Amino acid sequence: MDDAHAPLRVRKEHYLETIYSLGDGVTLSRLARALSVKPSSALKVVRELEAEGLVTYGGRKGLRLTEAGRRRVEELNQRHKTLEEFFQLIGVAPEEAFREAEKLEHVISPEVVLRIEKLNEALKKMRGVLAGDEGV
């Protein structure tokens, strides 16, 4: 994906994932600490996410993912899971598989992820056949 705005999108996706992991109602200052940024920098990105309809920010009430924001994080999580599984199926160590999936989940297209999901299923079946367990 040769999107000129990819670094900005990736940064925003990291914010969404962090809000998701910290939970609805997380304060701006806690989000900023978790991302190792200044609260003013975090507020700028939060306002952009709010304008895109991905979060709501209620000051002292904290941050909440909208349904669209939650869906985006769930899509990223599914991409990550698919990529991590693929890497492990081809023999990449679990820690490295996790790190590589974390990098790629933000830039890989949904179409490629679907193809990798199908490949993962084929690799699992092939592994079962090679091990003599054709019922897999």
N, C-alpha and C positions, 0 to 999 in steps of 0.2 A: 504494500500500500504506500504510494508515494504522495501522501497527503502533507502539504506544507505546514499544516496546523497540527500534525500528529503529536509533537511534544506538549502542546497545550491540552489536547484531548487526553493524553496519558496522565498528565498532572491532575486534571479534573477527575479522571477515573480513580486515581489514588485517593483523592478526597472522598469520593463516594464510597469506596471500599472501607476507608477508615471510619466514616460516619456509621456505616453498616455494622462494623465490628464493635464500635463503641456503644452503639444503641441509640435509639431515638431519644431526643432530649439532651444529647451531649452538648456541653457548652462550647462556645467558640474558643475559649482559652484552652480547654482540654484537647480539642481538635488540633489547635496550633502546636501544643506540646507534643502530641502524638506524631505529628508530621515534621517536627523540628523546624517550624517557621514562626515568624512573628505573628501575633494576632491580627495586625493590620493587613498582612499578606494573606492570611487565611480568610479574612473578611472579604477581600477583593474577589477571591475565587468562589467563595460561598455566594456572593451576590451574582456572579456569572451563572453558577449552577441554579440559583433561584430564578434568574431570568429565563433559563432554559427549561424550567418546570421540573427540575430533578430534586430539589430540596425546598423546604420552607425554613425560614429563620425567624424566630420569634423573640429575639433579644434574650432576656433572662429565661425564657421558656426553652431556649436551645434550638438545636437543629433536628429536623425530621426529614427522612427521605420521603418523597412523594411515591405514588405507585409506579410512575415512570422511572424514578431513581432506583427503586427497589428492583424493578425488572432489569435495569441496566447492570446492576451489581450481580444479579442472579445469572445473567448472560455471561458476564466475565468469569464468574465462578465455574460455570459449565465449560467454558473455553479452557480455563485453567485445568480442570479435572481431565478433560479430553487430552490435552497436550501432555500433562504429567503422566497419564496412563500410557500414551504412545511412547514417550521416552523410556519409561520403565520396561515396556514390552520389547524394545530394541536393545535393552541391556544397560541403559544409563542408570547410574546409582541414584537412589531415591532423593538424596539431598540436591544433587545436580539437576535431576528431573524437575524438582520443585522450583529451583532458581530459574531454569530456562523457561519453564511454563509461565512463571511470573513475568518475565520480560516479553514473551511473545503474545500473551493473551490480549495485550492492548493494541497489537498491530495486525493480527491475522484476520482475514476476512471470514465472515460466517460460512461462506460456501466452502472454503478450505477446511474449516473445522468440521463440517458435515462429512467431508470426504475422509478426514482423519478418523472420525467416529466409526465409519464403515470399515476402514482399514484396521482399526483396533479390534473390531469384532472378528474380522477375518484372521488376524494374527492370533487371537485367543483360540479360535477354532483350530487353526493350524497347529498351535502349540499342543492342544489336546490330542490331535491326531498323531502328532509326532511322539507324544508320550504314551500312545496306545489307548487313550481314553476318547474314543470317537463319539461318545454321548455328550460331549461338551458343546 
